[in-house]
Amino acid sequence: MKKRVIIVGGGFGGIATALSLAKQKNPNIQAVLISDKVHFEYQARLYRVVNGYCALEVCIPLGKIFKKYNIEIIEDFIESVDLGKRELVGNSGSRYFYDFVILAMGSQTTYLDIPGLKEFSFGFKSIQEALKLKSHLHKVVEECKDSIPEDKTKLAHLVVVGGGASGVELAGELAIYMRRLTKMHGLDYSFVTIDLIEAAPRLLPIVDEKVSNKITNHLRKLGVNIFVNRAVIKEEVEQVFLKDMQMKSATLIWTAGVKPNDLYGQIKGLNFDKRGKVIVDKHLRAKGHQNVFVIGDGASTTYSGMAQTAISEGKYAAEFIGGNLKKQTLESYQPKKPIYAIPVGSGWAAIAIGKLNIYGRLGWWLRRLADLRYFLSILSFIEALKVFRYGTKITESCPICSKEAK
């Protein structure tokens, strides 16, 4: 009889699992992907959407990814999971029964109980949040034009909180984009201030200190002010409070806090580490459950939180299920150290491959090749090239910017 394998989540891990299962062409597997979106969001390029580039590079329909594969795609938001009954319940009211389930719900923003942060800051974890921030930047520049100098300084003060990859990428791109944006709107760029705030002693603690310092220096060359060992303790309307100082700003962008999806914590029978991640065995199965796999940001594994890790875990989970049905024995999952590729402004990136570090334009092109390679892994050759080319196109909805771009 066919075994029903349900994948919950349409991110990097979920996509990798579904594609790997489909390519096995195992007649005994019925694969189902359940996602609350009809598209996959390529978050590695999300920062470019904020800065005027085409959103079609980030937003890829699931139908295009799986059009040649026998994968059932269901749009629904899973609200509860009963491991005893092997049942999922969706927001639609539908119930889904499984033989195997792969939980790949990813992570979500956490505001660390900082007063005012959720109400007054801009998030940066989805295409909707990126487009909202982009629209806000245009409004800020237009409002600045008719304001007194003191108000211009406050309005054009952008504060990015979080010195991880997302914060660094966004700050670097903003430094370039705001020059173009102010020029098109006729505003003096000297009113613009971009601050990057990190609570740790340095930016990007996950990479080698030499790489971190190189990136920090390049950000400063672009005009980004960097504050380390600083934590936001409160935000009010147009004011940001740090531990030992405060700033006047109408734009705080929060990239600092993420946690595993809330659904994980609501599932009875799972065990968690101190970070709230699900403890899994050597085959990525939730502790004590032979048919429940947890991959990606929600799993307590080495390098959890990286897209490359989620992809690797997804492929392994699919191979393990396929091998299990064929009575094959698979070796334990072996985590691979990710390659770090951090773009900092247009035309410059830092690449860390083991002990090899590459910087500058070569790093930038290597990063772009990595993007293309990923698109080729999930799309046909023609579709992958289309998506890749979208990343070079400016698509401004603002009448002033659209006119200037022509």
SVG drawing of the C-alpha trace seen along z (x, -y; Angstrom):
<svg xmlns="http://www.w3.org/2000/svg" viewBox="-13 -74 55 79">
<polyline fill="none" stroke="black" stroke-width="0.4" points="0.0,0.0 1.1,-3.6 2.6,-5.4 1.4,-9.0 4.3,-11.4 3.3,-14.9 5.8,-17.8 4.7,-20.8 6.4,-24.0 7.3,-25.4 10.7,-26.8 14.2,-25.6 13.9,-22.3 10.3,-21.5 11.1,-22.1 14.3,-20.0 12.4,-17.1 9.5,-17.2 11.8,-17.3 14.0,-14.5 10.9,-12.3 9.5,-13.1 12.8,-12.2 12.8,-8.8 9.7,-7.9 8.8,-5.4 5.3,-4.0 4.7,-3.3 5.0,-6.9 2.3,-9.5 4.0,-12.9 2.0,-15.9 3.4,-19.4 1.3,-21.7 2.3,-25.4 0.5,-28.5 1.7,-30.2 1.3,-29.3 4.9,-30.4 8.4,-29.8 10.3,-32.8 14.0,-32.9 15.0,-34.9 18.6,-35.0 17.7,-37.9 14.9,-39.5 17.1,-42.6 17.1,-43.4 13.3,-43.8 13.5,-46.5 15.9,-48.3 13.9,-48.5 14.7,-45.2 12.1,-42.8 10.2,-40.7 9.9,-37.8 13.4,-36.7 12.2,-36.1 8.7,-35.0 8.6,-31.7 5.2,-29.9 5.2,-26.3 3.4,-25.3 6.4,-26.1 8.7,-24.2 6.7,-21.0 4.9,-21.1 6.8,-18.1 6.6,-16.1 3.9,-14.0 3.6,-16.1 0.3,-17.2 0.4,-20.8 -2.1,-22.1 -2.4,-25.6 -3.3,-25.6 -2.0,-26.8 -1.4,-23.9 -2.8,-24.8 -2.2,-21.6 -0.4,-18.2 -1.5,-15.1 1.5,-12.7 -0.6,-9.9 -3.3,-10.0 -0.9,-10.9 -3.1,-13.8 -2.7,-17.4 -5.4,-20.0 -5.4,-23.0 -6.9,-26.5 -9.3,-25.5 -10.8,-22.8 -9.3,-20.0 -7.7,-17.1 -4.6,-15.3 -3.5,-11.8 0.0,-10.6 2.3,-7.7 5.4,-9.9 5.5,-13.6 8.4,-16.1 8.0,-19.2 9.8,-22.1 8.0,-25.2 11.1,-27.2 11.4,-30.2 9.6,-33.4 10.4,-36.8 10.7,-37.3 10.8,-40.7 12.5,-39.5 9.8,-41.3 11.3,-44.7 8.6,-47.3 7.3,-49.0 9.3,-47.0 6.5,-45.0 4.3,-48.0 6.8,-50.5 9.5,-48.5 9.6,-47.1 10.1,-43.3 12.3,-41.8 11.4,-38.1 8.8,-38.0 8.1,-39.5 5.1,-41.4 7.4,-43.0 10.0,-43.8 7.5,-45.6 6.0,-47.4 9.5,-48.7 10.2,-49.7 7.0,-51.8 7.8,-53.4 11.3,-54.5 9.6,-56.3 7.2,-58.0 10.0,-59.1 11.9,-60.7 8.9,-62.6 8.0,-63.8 11.5,-65.0 11.3,-67.4 8.8,-69.6 10.2,-69.3 12.5,-71.6 16.1,-70.4 15.8,-69.0 12.8,-66.8 14.6,-65.8 17.5,-64.4 15.1,-62.4 12.9,-61.1 15.9,-60.1 17.6,-58.3 17.4,-54.5 18.3,-52.1 18.9,-48.5 19.0,-46.2 20.9,-42.9 24.4,-42.4 23.8,-38.9 23.7,-38.2 20.2,-39.8 21.1,-43.0 24.5,-43.3 23.1,-42.7 20.3,-45.1 22.4,-47.9 24.9,-47.6 22.3,-47.8 20.4,-50.6 23.6,-52.7 23.5,-52.5 19.8,-52.6 19.2,-55.7 21.7,-57.6 19.7,-56.7 16.3,-57.3 17.2,-60.7 18.6,-61.8 15.4,-60.8 13.2,-62.6 15.4,-65.7 16.5,-65.4 20.0,-66.1 21.6,-62.8 23.5,-64.4 20.3,-64.2 20.4,-60.4 22.0,-58.4 22.2,-54.6 23.0,-52.9 23.6,-49.2 23.3,-48.0 24.5,-44.6 24.4,-43.4 27.4,-41.1 31.1,-42.4 31.3,-42.2 29.2,-41.8 28.5,-38.3 29.7,-36.2 29.1,-33.0 32.1,-33.8 35.8,-34.1 36.8,-37.4 38.9,-38.3 35.9,-38.0 33.8,-40.0 36.4,-42.8 36.6,-42.9 32.8,-43.3 32.7,-45.9 35.3,-48.0 33.5,-47.8 30.2,-48.8 31.9,-51.9 33.3,-52.8 29.7,-52.8 28.8,-55.2 27.1,-52.9 27.6,-53.7 28.2,-50.5 27.4,-50.1 28.4,-46.8 27.9,-45.8 24.7,-47.7 21.2,-46.3 17.8,-47.9 15.9,-48.1 12.8,-50.1 11.2,-51.8 8.7,-54.6 7.3,-56.7 10.3,-58.0 12.7,-57.2 15.0,-54.2 16.5,-53.6 19.7,-51.6 21.3,-50.7 23.4,-53.8 22.0,-56.2 18.9,-57.1 18.3,-58.0 15.6,-59.9 14.4,-57.8 11.2,-57.1 12.5,-53.8 13.8,-50.9 14.2,-47.7 14.4,-44.6 16.5,-41.7 17.9,-40.6 15.5,-38.1 14.2,-34.7 12.8,-31.7 11.4,-28.3 7.9,-28.5 5.3,-28.6 3.7,-25.4 6.6,-23.3 6.0,-24.3 2.3,-23.4 2.9,-19.8 2.7,-17.3 5.3,-14.7 8.3,-16.6 11.4,-17.4 13.2,-20.7 16.7,-22.1 17.3,-25.4 16.9,-27.3 13.4,-25.9 14.5,-23.6 13.3,-20.1 15.7,-17.4 16.2,-14.8 18.0,-11.5 20.9,-10.6 18.3,-10.2 16.6,-13.6 13.6,-11.9 12.0,-13.6 13.2,-11.9 10.9,-9.0 9.0,-9.1 10.0,-6.8 7.8,-8.5 8.2,-12.2 11.1,-14.1 12.1,-17.7 14.4,-19.6 15.6,-23.2 15.4,-26.0 13.3,-24.1 15.7,-21.1 18.4,-21.0 21.2,-20.2 24.6,-21.6 24.3,-24.7 20.6,-24.8 19.3,-28.1 21.2,-28.1 19.4,-27.5 22.1,-25.1 21.5,-23.0 17.8,-22.9 18.3,-21.7 20.8,-19.0 18.5,-17.8 15.5,-17.7 17.3,-15.5 18.5,-13.2 14.9,-12.8 13.6,-11.9 16.3,-9.4 15.8,-7.9 12.1,-7.4 12.7,-5.9 15.3,-3.6 13.1,-2.6 10.4,-1.5 12.9,0.6 14.2,2.1 17.6,0.4 19.8,-0.9 21.1,-4.4 24.0,-5.9 23.5,-8.7 23.0,-12.3 26.3,-14.1 26.0,-17.9 28.1,-19.9 29.7,-23.2 27.9,-25.9 29.7,-28.2 29.1,-31.7 28.5,-34.2 27.6,-37.7 26.9,-40.5 27.5,-44.0 26.3,-46.5 26.1,-46.1 29.2,-44.5 30.9,-43.4 30.6,-40.2 32.6,-38.2 32.9,-34.4 34.1,-32.0 34.8,-28.4 36.6,-26.7 39.9,-28.6 39.6,-30.2 38.2,-33.8 37.3,-35.7 36.3,-39.4 35.1,-42.0 33.7,-41.7 34.8,-38.1 33.0,-37.3 29.9,-39.0 29.9,-37.0 30.5,-33.8 27.5,-34.6 25.4,-35.3 26.5,-32.0 25.4,-30.3 21.9,-31.9 21.7,-30.6 22.8,-27.2 20.0,-27.0 17.4,-28.2 18.7,-25.4 18.2,-22.9 14.5,-23.7 13.4,-24.9 13.9,-24.0 16.8,-25.6 14.7,-28.3 12.7,-29.1 15.8,-29.3 17.4,-31.8 14.2,-33.9 14.2,-34.1 17.9,-34.9 17.5,-37.8 14.7,-39.2 17.3,-40.0 18.9,-42.6 15.7,-44.5 14.5,-47.6 10.8,-47.6 9.7,-50.8 6.0,-51.5 6.7,-55.0 5.7,-57.4 8.8,-59.6 11.2,-56.7 9.5,-54.9 9.8,-58.0 13.5,-58.6 14.3,-54.9 13.2,-55.3"/>
</svg>
